[in-house]
Amino acid sequence: MKHNNRKLNKLSTSTKKNRRFAKALTAAGMSVAVLGSGLAFGIVPASADPVGDPANRAIVGFGSDTTQDVLNGLSQVVVNDDGIKTIGSWNATGSSTVTLASGKTIPRPNGSSAGVAALRAATTSTAYPAGGTVLAPADIQFARSSSAATFRADGTGTYTYIPFGVDAVSFAKAPTSAVPSDIALGATVGQNSDSDSNEDLTLKNIYNATDGELLEVGTSGVLVKVGRAGTGAAIVPFVPQSGSGTRTFWATTLLGSSTAVFGGAVADSYTLAGASKPVQEHDGQVTVDVTNAMVPFSIAQHIAQGKEAALEASYQIAVADRRRGAVLGTIGGVATTNTNGTLNSAFPIARPVFNVVRTADIAALSSTFVSGPDSVFAAKATPTSTTSTIEDFGFGLLPLTVGGRTYTAGQTDLRVN
């Protein structure tokens, strides 16, 4: 595949070209159906989704809010040998449903878990969601995930998580809130430096706190109330909606398990004007609506949202600034970005992000997601750009070592069933 740096993707003469590309994918083991002048892999256009022709793309995916913008950017510059855009990456939010090229309608998958679940349903020709529409392999080819899985030790599995870039996560807060601008991560849940009745004020203890619990600033004797909205707490901790990869990652990092239950002080929704509002990941609205709210926020997303105009000019896509004025805190005194505004890959809470594919499709998707001069890793806005598309959208470059495991760009041995 080549990078579409001229933004040319008209389909008026591309029917035969699409069929040749479809034939190549079929030979590699991927189900393909040609629909009119486009590939029957995409979805009827909707707002905040793939831009321009073809409406139907060869490589369709859903999932993580964290990587939706960078994949949208890549979908503009990664093309096949005939200059046709091939990646159809659909945002985590937007219209409540999407209609596949096959004519099937499904609820829009919102978040890493939902994206992977949709990929699984397509792979196994089962319903998404349970009791919903039965999908087929031709409907979805990949999922975006901002959280890792429990990978099989033997390197086998039906699905492969392909590392894509480096992100880091801090907490977001309103600039004038009572939430401290710097909070220590904490060595363990329950850390209590002076062994008194109050645990230390750390991120791990905040997200394990009971509603109304008092945490101590070091050994100073200064106590800070952590609690739910409306309790007068100085810190009101939130997490994103269920299915969010960032929520899973936050639980794993702070509490030791992806399935850990957050403390009673933590919520994923709040009440405003009598209505319940879920917390959408990487959206600072909760810090506007709830006094002293804090919420995990992707540093890469915060960077990208802050340069929306430049990204829109370079990639001809919409990047929504959802920060709502929220600022990122530091953790243990470590800054979220470098002096030039790029992501600090040495931040205490760093993570790889992934594109998840069927293992059987790796050969067909290798030139896009694994390696090569025309892969997502080599993509740029223009041939003369000095930074990659991945970097333009706020992410760092692999490798990254986390928890004793080193993740490299395009590796294909991280597998699950």
C-alpha positions, 0 to 999 in steps of 0.5 A: 500500500502507498500513502495518499499524500495528494488526497486523491481518492475518486472512484469514478474509474476504480471498479476494476482496481477495487476488484483486483485489490479484493482478489488479492485479499481473498487469495490471502484468506480474507473474505471480500465482497465487491459492491458496485464501485466500492468494496463491501467492507465499509459502512454508509457514511456518517458524521465524524467517520471516514472522509471521502471516497470510497465510502466502503473500505477494505479494512474496517474497524471499531473500538478505542476512543483513544486511537480513533483520531490517529486512525482517522488520520491514517485512513486519509494517507494510507492507500493501495497501489491504485491510490484508493483509501483502504482503512475505514476506522469508525469513531467510538461515538457519533450516530447511535448505530452504523449500517454495514455495507452488507446492509446490517445495522449494529449499535456503534461499538464504543471503546476497546472492549466493544470493538474487540467484541464486534470483531469477535462476533464477525469472526465467529458469525455470531450476533453483536451485541448478544441477541442483536445482528449476526455478523460475518467476517467480511463486516469487520477486519480490525479493532482499536484497543488502548489496553492489552490482554492476557496474552497466551504464553505459547504465542498462539491464538485466534486474535493478534494484538499488534502494537501501534504506538505509545500513549500515557495516561494522567488525570484531568481536572478543572484548572481551579478545582481543589484536586491537587495538580500533582499526585503520587502514584503510590507504591501499593494500594493501602500505602500508609507512610505513618501507619496511622488511621489515614492512608496516604493521598495517592492515585492508588488510594484515591481509586480504592477509596470508600465514599467520604474517606479521608486520605493524608497528604504524606505524613503532614496530618493534612486530610483530604476528603475523597467522595462522590459528587454532591458530598462536598469532597475535595476530590471526586474521582471518575472513570470512563464508561464501561467497555473503555480500554482506558478504564481497564488500563486504569484499573490494572495500573492502579488496582492490579487487575483489569477486573478490579472493582474501584472504591465506593468513591469512584463513579462512571456517571453523574446526575445533571439536571435530573438526568444521568450522564455517562463519562465518555473517555478523553472528554473533560465535560465531567470536570465542568459539570462536577465540582472537584472531579478528576478523571483519567485522560490520554496524554496523546488525546490531550495533545491532539485535541489541542492542535485540532486546527493543524491536524484538520489542515494536514489530514482533512478530518475533524478532530474534536477538542473535548478537553473543555478546559481540563488540564492534566496533572503530573504524577510524582512530579513527572511532566506529561509532555516534553519541552517541545510539547510531545508525549513524555514516554517516560511518564509513570503510567505509559502504555502501548496501544494496539490494532487487533486483527484475526491471526489468519488475516495477518498476511493480508494486512501485513503491509498495513499494520505490521511493517514496510515503507507503506505501513501505518508506521511510515505514514506521513501527512506529506512526503516532506513531513519530518514527523510521522502521522502517529507522532502528529496525533500525540503518540510516541514511537515504540518500543516500550517496556511495561511490566517487564514486557517489551512491545515493538512496532508491528510485532505479531506474537501477542495473541489471545483466543 
